[in-house]
Amino acid sequence: MRRVVAARNGDLLVFAVNGFLLATWMSRLPDIQSTMRLSPGQLGLLLLAISAGAISGLPIAGRLIHRLGSVRVVRIGAGVSLAGLVFAAIGVSLGWSVPSVMAGLFLFGFGSGIWDVAQNLEGTIIEQALGRSIMPWFHASFSAGTVVGAVTALVVIRLDAGVLAHVAISALVGAVAVAWGTSRFLPATAPSIDPGEHPAANGQRSAWTEPRTLLIGVMVLAAAFTEGTANDWMAVAFVDGHGVSTSMGVLALTVFLVFMTAGRIVGTSVLDRYGRVPVLRALFGCAVVGSLLVIFGSTPLAYVGAAVWGVGASLGFPVGMSAAADDPGRAAMRLSVVATVGYAAFLAGPALVGFIGDHVGVLRALTVVTLVSALALLVVPSARPLSPASDETPA
């Protein structure tokens, strides 16, 4: 049991570092936009490089884990991610071209995608070893990492530190933390973890043909869009739309992240008491209300909206992962499908908001979050626990 607890703590740290590095970059976006003189559309394309890299890493992550184990794959993914992030920061600081900075961000996203799959797989292994659901805790740890990253950025920006120094020191701290955390991992040796395994070999249908799995993927896509758009655009929207300072824009992002983290911390007990579907309906409703307050409310109300939006974005992604893994025998393939569909939000979101922002401003462009969250309410029932009689349960 001590080994399992140590592995849990190690994976919590690895999740937190992943979130910390993401927030480190996102918190500097107003400065990066100003330094590189980017329009909202151009900034959206810059962010698109991260998402494109992550999507590119997903298909190979499972095979890498199957061959090398989760420890090595997290370390490889983190190494590539950190190198890409520092490269991008150097490009911003030295005035390189947009394509050069995008190349670094593509590597950042590519490594992060591999890293993310491996850390989530480690989380499922730990869950099985403990015999209880703790996946929301890992995602809460990711959110806590983003909070630490955003708060750290507030201090760094107040000290007038440059983007490169900020990113380089954060990368060094992240590398040390990942090395320590992965040294506590449990071995990922189960043969079912390879999502590249052909289902026909075991007489099983492809997870891509299962309506429930695809609907869960759509729900996760909506949750990822709701969360990712805030991560990418919250600070910029407050600076651009509400006319606040850069540090106050980062404060809005921090408020969002704090309340999303709180939602994930208390989420397990709330889910146990009320069930997935009622809780998810309430939370997507909060995302609708919160985004409307951010967009159309006064500046004080917009900060309240950021908090409500954070709560609304807290559980859709982890609950979707849990719902996809209801049947352990099909968990790996279904998780692969749901993750791939969900990550499409990170690919399309930044460019979509940036394109709309070119025409109506970044703040008004966030209306798309309101629409996506409202539509997500239609597919929430797909997250109901899988019953033994379901035709998606293998015979």
Secondary structure, DSSP 8 states (H G I E B T S, - for coil): -HHHHHHHHHHHHHHHHHHHHHHHHHHTHHHHHHHHT--HHHHHHHHHHHHHHHHHHHHHHHHHHHHH-HHHHHHHHHHHHHHHHHHHHHHHHHT--HHHHHHHHHHHHHHHHHHHHHHHHHHHHHHHHHTS--HHHHHHHHHHHHHHHHHHHHHHHHTT--HHHHHHHHHHHHHHHHHHHHTT------GGG-TTS-GGGGT---GGG-HHHHHHHHHHHHHHHHHHHHHHHHHHHHHHHS---HHHHHHHHHHHHHHHHHHHHHHHHHHHHH-HHHHHHHHHHHHHHHHHHHHHS-HHHHHHHHHHHHHHTSSHHHHHHHHHTSSGGGHHHHHHHHHHHHHHHHHHHHHHHHHHHHHH-HHHHTHHHHHHHHHHTTTGGGGS---TT-TTS--
